[in-house]
Amino acid sequence: MVEMKKIELSIPDLQGNEEDYVVDAIRSTWISSTGKYVNEFERMFTDIAGTQQAISVCNGTVALHLALLALDVRPGDEVIVPSLTYIATANAVRYVGAEPVFVDVSPETWCMDPELTEQAITRKTKGIIAVDLYGHPADMDAINHIAAIHGLWVVEDAAEAHTAKYKGRRAGSLAKIGTFSFYGNKVFTSGEGGAITVNDPDLALRIRTLRGQGMDPDRRYYFPITGYNFRLTNVACAILCAQLERAGSIIAKRQSVFNRYRELLDGVPGIDFQPVAEWAEPAPWLFSITIDPASFGCNRDDLADYLRGNGVDTRPFFIPLHSLPPFRNESAARGEHLPITDALAASGLNLPTHAFLTEEDIVSVCDLIRACGKIKK
Ligand SMILES: Cc1ncc(COP(=O)(O)O)c(C=O)c1O
């Protein structure tokens, strides 16, 4: 019997100097959160994000939490977030005792709708977390403009958008604070890891102080404030340095996967691609499609089951946060109604995207998608 080839959703690409640098970090004995790879990573990542500073932290959730701590968000405050995102965006708001208020996304970007964001502002609103969903930047000029009028701050959650650009500017540099994740499925990864990107030196100092237990930068072991241990290790930064020195080729490979999917799935009835705004250069994270059951022949879940049955792993879009148990009662009490988010969440699917996909694999995924639509019709 021929064994069915399994096509994974995501596999980290660790084919460069990752192993050598990790061995070097171990041999140097600098395995905690100081060492040359931490410094080098923080320097290199400023080029990716286009900011004055990049601050390594232990994951993308912590990056958001630390951003909100640095901005002094408190119990009783409200923070406006999209509902179509990973749960970390809203969890971080709860960590500081504040309440996430959910807004719908725009069909043109799948990111938070600036007009609806403005309508959600109340007297309790302190800021906005805009998410660059599935690698596509949010409309940050519009969001920053609204925030400026109402005296709010903006955080850009660029966890999924490494190297994306907005009107030529880099994701991570588009708000007061940018945050990134380096989880194993991300474009650049250290398994677990994250970064905060900022231009303001005072804010950067506050973030670094909070990250390191609140220690006074000029007086060792003196702690003027309550801080956290949110640091990333030199070993993880060694992996990230090896990733970033190959940033161009990592992106190019993923982009070629995106291009093939677009060519091969173009014109399949009922399949639509992630939209790209004219001002956006999205990051090639996970290739995303939507399925219209009426013209395709079956719904998203049937397609995902069919692909899984044929060895292909996929991922449905995020379940809208406003419908999940930690948030749904508060959301219902506010009367939130987010039809675009609900429709995308029910119809969207992320396809396998990684460096080890062969031409045959991509053709096979697309053939299976076409076949599924025809069988089910
Ligand atoms: C939009 C978004 N924000 C935040 C996070 C949290 O990052 P981490 O998993 O590194 O904590 C992720 C993903 O993992 C994400 O996709």
The ligand as an SDF file (V2000), in Angstrom:
LIG
                    3D

 16 16  0  0  0  0  0  0  0  0999 V2000
   -2.5350   38.3740   15.9950 C   0  0  0  0  0  0  0  0  0  0  0  0
   -1.7530   37.6770   17.0680 C   0  0  0  0  0  0  0  0  0  0  0  0
   -1.4960   38.3300   18.2140 N   0  0  0  0  0  0  0  0  0  0  0  0
   -0.7920   37.7640   19.2020 C   0  0  0  0  0  0  0  0  0  0  0  0
   -0.3060   36.4820   19.1000 C   0  0  0  0  0  0  0  0  0  0  0  0
    0.3730   35.8700   20.2750 C   0  0  0  0  0  0  0  0  0  0  0  0
    1.6770   35.4560   20.0490 O   0  0  0  0  0  0  0  0  0  0  0  0
    2.3040   34.2530   20.8870 P   0  0  0  0  0  0  0  0  0  0  0  0
    1.6600   32.9980   20.4450 O   0  0  0  0  0  0  0  0  0  0  0  0
    3.7660   34.3330   20.5180 O   0  0  0  0  0  0  0  0  0  0  0  0
    2.0920   34.5360   22.3360 O   0  0  0  0  0  0  0  0  0  0  0  0
   -0.5250   35.7620   17.8970 C   0  0  0  0  0  0  0  0  0  0  0  0
   -0.0620   34.4280   17.6450 C   0  0  0  0  0  0  0  0  0  0  0  0
    0.3790   33.5280   17.9860 O   0  0  0  0  0  0  0  0  0  0  0  0
   -1.2910   36.3650   16.8860 C   0  0  0  0  0  0  0  0  0  0  0  0
   -1.5600   35.7000   15.7520 O   0  0  0  0  0  0  0  0  0  0  0  0
  1  2  1  0
  2  3  1  0
  2 15  2  0
  3  4  2  0
  4  5  1  0
  5  6  1  0
  5 12  2  0
  6  7  1  0
  7  8  1  0
  8  9  2  0
  8 10  1  0
  8 11  1  0
 12 13  1  0
 12 15  1  0
 13 14  2  0
 15 16  1  0
M  END
$$$$
